[in-house]
Amino acid sequence: MKKKKKHKKKKKGKSLNYKLFVIIGGIFHFIVYLLLDLTFYNDTIFWLSLILCGLILGIYFIKKMKLLNPESYRKIKGPKLKLYMFSVCLLIITGTSLIFGNVINGTLLGLNYIGKQNESNNIEYKIEKITQHKTGGRKRVRRNNPKVYFEKNGETIKRNLSEHYSLKKNYSEYKTIKFITNKGLLGFEIIKNYELKK
């Protein structure tokens, strides 16, 4: 009697989990991309979410995957090992920072936007300068907008405007900008419209 060969089943759980994290992070990154310029969001919350998620969850995943154990790197030995370990750990911290930081910021921005009030407010600020904000990438994602700098509560705020940057337009003529805003669920003002004034 011939013994039947037992086929080892490949474990797909872990790889699927990592793919799921990346997909979720991508979705929330898109939410942040859409809503951040429309919201007077708190910069401290934004950066703390990224930094804390990167450090806390990054260290958790590094320990869970035993990335500080030299035995986890069988093919790499010698002086290159420490550099490789550092690079992998840095990549994990950066990745978790972007994925889970965007989940927190995207959730807050999304909830704030969904629960916005109907009542509009008009706020006017003195413009410090207007520059061109241009990014690379595909045409659908690429940006070429005016970036306005203005003072709010003694702090310089930067905001990308929704209009396309025009080389024919003299942006230095504009002295103030008026924002028409709605208050969001979490108290952050959402820009409904704006007007550049000379």
C-alpha positions in Angstrom: 0.0 0.0 0.0 1.4 3.4 -1.0 1.2 6.0 1.6 -0.7 9.1 0.5 1.4 12.2 0.6 0.0 14.8 2.9 -0.1 18.2 1.3 0.8 21.0 3.6 -1.7 23.8 3.6 -0.3 27.2 3.1 -1.1 29.6 5.9 -2.8 32.6 4.3 -4.0 34.4 7.4 -1.0 36.6 8.1 -0.5 37.8 4.5 -4.2 38.6 4.2 -4.1 40.5 7.4 -1.2 42.7 6.2 -2.9 43.3 2.9 -6.1 44.2 4.8 -4.2 46.8 6.9 -2.7 48.3 3.7 -6.2 48.5 2.0 -7.8 50.1 5.1 -4.9 52.5 5.4 -5.2 53.5 1.8 -9.0 54.2 2.1 -8.4 56.4 5.2 -5.5 58.1 3.5 -7.9 59.0 0.6 -10.4 60.4 3.1 -7.6 62.6 4.7 -6.5 63.7 1.2 -10.0 64.9 0.4 -11.0 66.5 3.7 -7.8 67.9 5.2 -7.7 71.1 3.0 -11.4 71.6 3.5 -11.2 71.5 7.3 -9.5 73.8 9.9 -8.1 70.7 11.6 -5.8 70.7 14.6 -2.2 70.2 13.6 -1.3 68.8 17.0 -3.9 66.0 16.8 -2.8 65.3 13.2 1.0 64.9 14.0 0.4 63.2 17.4 -1.8 60.6 15.7 1.0 59.8 13.2 3.9 59.8 15.7 2.1 57.8 18.5 0.7 55.2 16.1 4.2 54.8 14.5 5.9 54.4 17.8 3.4 52.3 19.8 2.1 50.0 17.1 5.4 50.0 15.3 7.2 48.6 18.4 4.4 46.1 18.9 4.7 44.7 15.4 8.5 44.6 15.6 8.3 42.5 18.8 5.5 40.3 17.4 7.5 39.5 14.2 10.7 39.2 16.2 12.5 41.6 13.9 15.2 42.4 16.6 16.2 38.7 16.7 19.2 38.1 14.4 17.9 34.5 13.8 15.0 35.9 11.9 17.5 37.0 9.1 19.1 33.7 8.0 20.4 34.9 4.7 22.1 38.0 6.0 25.2 37.9 8.2 28.0 40.1 9.3 28.1 43.9 9.4 25.2 44.3 7.0 22.8 42.6 9.5 22.5 45.6 11.9 21.9 48.0 9.1 19.3 45.7 7.5 17.6 45.2 10.9 17.5 49.0 11.4 16.1 49.6 7.9 13.3 47.0 8.4 12.3 48.4 11.8 12.3 51.9 10.4 10.1 50.8 7.5 7.7 49.1 9.9 7.4 52.2 12.2 6.9 54.5 9.1 4.3 52.1 7.6 2.3 51.8 10.8 2.5 55.5 11.3 1.0 56.2 7.9 -1.6 53.4 8.0 -3.0 53.8 11.6 -2.3 57.5 11.8 -4.5 58.0 8.7 -7.2 55.8 10.2 -7.4 58.0 13.3 -7.2 61.3 11.3 -9.5 60.0 8.6 -12.1 58.9 11.2 -12.1 62.3 13.0 -12.2 64.3 9.7 -15.0 62.0 8.4 -17.2 62.2 11.5 -16.6 66.0 11.7 -17.7 66.4 8.0 -20.8 64.0 8.3 -22.1 65.9 11.3 -21.6 69.4 10.0 -24.2 72.1 10.8 -26.3 73.9 8.1 -25.6 77.4 9.5 -22.8 79.2 7.7 -20.2 81.5 9.1 -18.1 84.1 7.4 -14.5 84.5 8.5 -12.0 86.9 6.8 -8.2 86.8 7.1 -5.3 88.9 5.9 -3.3 87.2 3.3 0.5 87.0 3.8 1.3 85.4 0.4 -0.1 83.0 -2.2 2.2 80.4 -3.9 1.8 77.7 -6.4 1.3 74.2 -5.0 2.2 71.6 -7.6 2.5 67.9 -7.2 3.5 65.0 -9.5 1.8 61.7 -10.3 -1.1 60.8 -12.5 -3.4 63.5 -14.0 -6.4 62.5 -11.8 -4.3 62.8 -8.6 -1.9 65.6 -9.7 -2.4 69.0 -8.1 -1.8 72.5 -9.3 -3.5 74.9 -7.0 -2.9 78.2 -5.2 -1.6 77.8 -1.7 -2.6 80.7 0.5 -0.8 81.7 3.7 -2.7 83.7 6.3 -2.6 84.5 10.0 -5.1 82.9 12.4 -4.9 83.4 16.2 -1.2 84.5 15.9 -0.3 81.5 13.8 0.5 81.2 10.1 -1.9 78.8 8.4 -1.4 77.3 5.0 -4.4 76.2 2.9 -4.6 74.8 -0.6 -7.4 76.4 -2.6 -9.7 74.3 -4.8 -9.3 76.4 -8.0 -6.6 75.6 -10.6 -3.5 77.8 -10.4 -3.5 80.3 -13.3 -0.3 81.9 -14.6 -2.4 84.7 -16.0 -3.8 85.7 -12.6 -1.8 88.1 -10.4 -2.3 86.6 -7.0 -0.2 89.3 -5.3 -3.2 91.7 -5.8 -5.3 89.8 -3.3 -5.0 91.2 0.3 -7.7 89.2 2.2 -9.5 85.9 1.9 -13.1 85.3 3.1 -14.0 81.8 4.1 -17.7 80.6 4.2 -17.6 77.8 6.7 -19.9 75.3 8.5 -19.1 74.0 12.0 -18.5 70.3 12.0 -19.6 67.6 14.5 -16.3 67.8 16.4 -16.1 71.6 16.3 -13.6 71.9 13.4 -14.7 74.5 10.8 -15.4 73.1 7.3 -14.8 75.3 4.3 -17.9 75.5 2.1 -16.6 78.3 -0.2 -14.1 81.1 -0.3 -13.5 84.5 -1.9 -10.2 86.2 -2.6 -10.5 90.0 -2.1 -8.2 92.8 -3.4 
